[in-house]
Amino acid sequence: MSKRKQHHPEFKAKVALEALKGEETVSELASRFGVHPTMIHQWKRALLEGASGVFERGGRTAPEVDEEQVKDLHAKIGELAVANDFLARKLKPWAGK
C-alpha cells in the first residue's frame, strides 16, 4: 500500500492558477502535473474561496507575546512540577496496597 503524496502549497497554487486560466482542460492539467482531476477542482475551489482574504485590510498579524505573562506561566509550571514530584514521592508507599 502506498502513502498519499503530499503537495506543497506553491504547487497547489500553481496548478489551481493554471486551471483558472482555462487554457487547458482539467484532464490535460491532471496528466501534465500528475494529479487527479478531482484534486485540481478542489484546489481551484479553495483558491477562489480564499482569494478574498488577500485583500483584507490589516492582514494577519502575529499575536504579541507578553514577556511578563510568559515568565509568570513558567514559574507556575515549575511550582506545579515540584508539587507533583513531591506528591508522587509521598504517595509511593501506598501505591502498592
HELIX and SHEET records of a PDB file:
HELIX    1   1 PRO A    9  LYS A   21  1                                  13    
HELIX    2   2 VAL A   26  PHE A   33  1                                   8    
HELIX    3   3 PRO A   37  GLY A   50  1                                  14    
HELIX    4   4 ALA A   51  PHE A   55  5                                   5    
HELIX    5   5 GLU A   67  ALA A   95  1                                  29    
END                                                                             
